[in-house]
Amino acid sequence: MRHMKHNLSGNRGGAVEEEFFKRHEAVLLERRRVDEQRRAARAALAAASRITDEALLDQLVTLGITADTLIALSLVPLVEVAWADGKLEDSERRAILTAARAAGLGSESAGLRLIESSLSEHPPPRLRELWRHYIKSVCATLSPEEKERLRAEMLQRARSVAEAAGGFMGLGSQVPSQEEALLTELAQAFGG
C-alpha cells in the first residue's frame, strides 16, 4: 500500500511538472512568434524606407509604424507646422488631408487614420523627434541632389499648410512667425 501511495503522488507530481513545462514552452513559443513578427515588420519597414538604423527601426515598429504608415510619418512636418501656433485651422486640416491623399494614403488606410488622429490633438514632441531620426537616416542613403529634392518637396508641402491659414481671412500668403521658425527648424533636420 505504501508503494502504491508513493506511486500515485509521484504521478501527480509528474503531471504538475509536465503542466509547468507545457506552460513554459507556450510562453517561449509566444515570445518567439512576437519576436519573429517584429523582425518581419522591421525588415519590411527597412525595405520600404531605406532605413538601416536598427534602433530607429525598433522605435518605429514600437510606435506601430509599418511600411503602410510610413507615408504618414513623412507628413509629420505638415502636422507640426499646422499646430505651431497651438491651434489647427480648418484650412490647415484640409491642406494636410489633401497632401495625405496626394501622397497615396487611401481613405481606409492606417496611415490616414494616423494623420487624422494627429489633427484632433497636438501630437507629442516625441513624434517630431522620431521624424528627425527618420529623415536623418533616409538622407544618409541619398545623393546630395536627392536629399535637396526631398528637402525642397517637404518644405514646399509644409509651407503650403502654413500659408493655408496665413493672411487676412485666408487671403494672401503670409506665414505666421511661429510657423516660419518651425519651417526653418525642419529644414535643418536635413543637415548641411
C-alpha positions as CSV (number, residue, x, y, z in Angstrom):
1,M,0.0,0.0,0.0
2,R,2.8,2.4,0.9
3,H,4.4,1.7,-2.5
4,M,1.1,2.4,-4.3
5,K,0.6,5.7,-2.4
6,H,4.1,6.8,-3.4
7,N,3.4,5.9,-7.0
8,L,0.1,7.9,-7.1
9,S,1.7,11.0,-5.6
10,G,4.7,10.6,-7.9
11,N,2.3,10.5,-10.9
12,R,0.6,13.6,-9.6
13,G,4.0,15.3,-9.2
14,G,4.9,14.3,-12.7
15,A,1.6,15.7,-14.1
16,V,2.2,19.1,-12.3
17,E,5.8,19.1,-13.6
18,E,4.5,18.3,-17.1
19,E,1.9,21.1,-16.9
20,F,4.6,23.6,-15.8
21,F,6.8,22.7,-18.8
22,K,3.9,23.0,-21.2
23,R,3.1,26.5,-19.9
24,H,6.8,27.5,-20.0
25,E,7.1,26.1,-23.6
26,A,3.9,28.0,-24.6
27,V,5.3,31.3,-23.2
28,L,8.6,30.7,-25.1
29,L,6.7,29.9,-28.3
30,E,4.7,33.1,-28.0
31,R,7.8,35.2,-27.4
32,R,9.4,33.6,-30.4
33,R,6.3,34.4,-32.5
34,V,6.2,38.0,-31.4
35,D,10.0,38.4,-32.0
36,E,9.5,36.9,-35.5
37,Q,6.6,39.3,-36.2
38,R,8.7,42.2,-35.0
39,R,11.7,41.1,-37.2
40,A,9.4,40.8,-40.2
41,A,7.9,44.3,-39.6
42,R,11.3,45.8,-39.1
43,A,12.6,44.2,-42.4
44,A,9.5,45.4,-44.3
45,L,10.0,48.9,-42.9
46,A,13.7,48.9,-43.7
47,A,12.9,47.8,-47.3
48,A,10.2,50.5,-47.7
49,S,12.2,53.3,-46.1
50,R,15.8,52.5,-46.8
51,I,16.5,53.0,-43.1
52,T,19.3,50.8,-41.8
53,D,19.5,52.2,-38.2
54,E,18.2,49.2,-36.1
55,A,17.4,51.4,-33.1
56,L,15.3,53.7,-35.2
57,L,13.5,50.8,-36.9
58,D,12.7,49.4,-33.4
59,Q,11.3,52.7,-32.3
60,L,9.1,52.9,-35.5
61,V,7.9,49.4,-35.0
62,T,7.1,50.0,-31.3
63,L,5.0,53.0,-32.3
64,G,3.1,50.9,-34.8
65,I,4.7,52.5,-37.9
66,T,4.7,50.0,-40.7
67,A,5.6,50.2,-44.4
68,D,1.9,51.2,-44.9
69,T,2.0,54.0,-42.3
70,L,5.5,55.3,-43.3
71,I,3.9,57.8,-45.6
72,A,2.1,59.3,-42.6
73,L,5.5,59.7,-40.8
74,S,6.8,61.7,-43.8
75,L,3.8,64.1,-43.3
76,V,4.7,64.9,-39.7
77,P,6.2,68.2,-40.7
78,L,2.9,69.3,-42.2
79,V,1.1,68.5,-39.0
80,E,3.7,70.2,-36.8
81,V,3.5,73.4,-38.9
82,A,-0.2,73.4,-38.6
83,W,0.0,73.1,-34.8
84,A,2.9,75.6,-34.4
85,D,0.6,78.3,-33.2
86,G,-1.2,76.0,-30.8
87,K,-4.4,75.6,-32.8
88,L,-5.4,73.9,-36.0
89,E,-7.4,75.8,-38.5
90,D,-9.9,74.1,-40.8
91,S,-7.9,75.3,-43.8
92,E,-4.8,73.7,-42.4
93,R,-6.7,70.5,-41.8
94,R,-7.9,70.4,-45.4
95,A,-4.4,71.1,-46.8
96,I,-2.9,68.2,-44.7
97,L,-5.6,65.8,-45.8
98,T,-5.1,66.9,-49.5
99,A,-1.4,66.3,-49.1
100,A,-2.0,62.9,-47.5
101,R,-4.2,61.8,-50.4
102,A,-1.7,63.1,-52.9
103,A,1.0,61.1,-51.1
104,G,-1.0,57.9,-51.7
105,L,-2.9,57.5,-48.4
106,G,-6.3,56.0,-49.2
107,S,-9.5,56.7,-47.2
108,E,-9.3,53.4,-45.3
109,S,-5.5,53.3,-44.8
110,A,-3.9,53.1,-41.4
111,G,-1.6,56.0,-42.4
112,L,-4.6,58.3,-43.0
113,R,-6.1,57.3,-39.6
114,L,-2.7,58.1,-38.0
115,I,-2.7,61.6,-39.7
116,E,-6.4,62.2,-38.7
117,S,-5.6,61.4,-35.1
118,S,-2.8,64.0,-35.1
119,L,-5.3,66.5,-36.4
120,S,-7.6,66.1,-33.4
121,E,-5.0,66.8,-30.8
122,H,-1.4,68.1,-30.9
123,P,1.0,65.2,-31.5
124,P,3.6,64.5,-28.8
125,P,7.0,66.1,-29.2
126,R,8.4,62.5,-29.5
127,L,6.8,62.2,-32.9
128,R,8.8,65.2,-34.3
129,E,12.0,63.8,-32.8
130,L,11.2,60.4,-34.4
131,W,10.7,62.2,-37.7
132,R,14.1,63.9,-37.3
133,H,15.8,60.5,-36.8
134,Y,13.8,59.1,-39.7
135,I,14.8,61.9,-42.1
136,K,18.5,61.8,-41.0
137,S,18.6,58.0,-41.7
138,V,16.9,58.4,-45.0
139,C,19.2,61.3,-46.0
140,A,22.2,59.1,-45.3
141,T,21.2,56.9,-48.2
142,L,20.6,59.7,-50.7
143,S,22.8,61.6,-53.1
144,P,23.2,65.3,-52.4
145,E,20.8,66.0,-55.3
146,E,18.1,63.6,-54.0
147,K,18.5,64.9,-50.5
148,E,17.9,68.5,-51.7
149,R,14.9,67.4,-53.7
150,L,13.4,65.7,-50.7
151,R,14.1,68.8,-48.5
152,A,12.6,71.1,-51.1
153,E,9.5,69.0,-51.5
154,M,8.9,68.6,-47.8
155,L,9.4,72.4,-47.2
156,Q,7.0,73.2,-50.1
157,R,4.3,71.0,-48.7
158,A,4.8,72.3,-45.2
159,R,4.8,75.9,-46.4
160,S,1.5,75.3,-48.3
161,V,-0.1,74.2,-45.0
162,A,1.4,77.3,-43.2
163,E,0.0,79.5,-45.9
164,A,-3.4,77.9,-45.8
165,A,-4.1,79.8,-42.5
166,G,-2.0,82.8,-43.2
167,G,-3.0,86.2,-44.4
168,F,-6.2,88.1,-43.6
169,M,-9.3,85.8,-43.7
170,G,-7.2,83.2,-45.5
171,L,-6.2,85.6,-48.3
172,G,-2.6,86.2,-49.1
173,S,0.3,84.0,-48.3
174,Q,1.6,85.4,-45.0
175,V,3.2,82.7,-42.9
176,P,2.9,83.3,-39.1
177,S,6.3,83.7,-37.3
178,Q,5.9,80.5,-35.2
179,E,5.3,78.5,-38.4
180,E,8.2,80.2,-40.2
181,A,10.5,79.4,-37.3
182,L,9.4,75.8,-37.4
183,L,9.9,75.6,-41.2
184,T,13.5,76.7,-40.6
185,E,13.9,74.1,-37.9
186,L,12.5,71.4,-40.1
187,A,14.9,72.3,-42.9
188,Q,17.8,72.0,-40.6
189,A,16.9,68.3,-40.0
190,F,18.2,67.6,-43.4
191,G,21.7,68.5,-42.4
192,G,24.3,70.6,-44.2
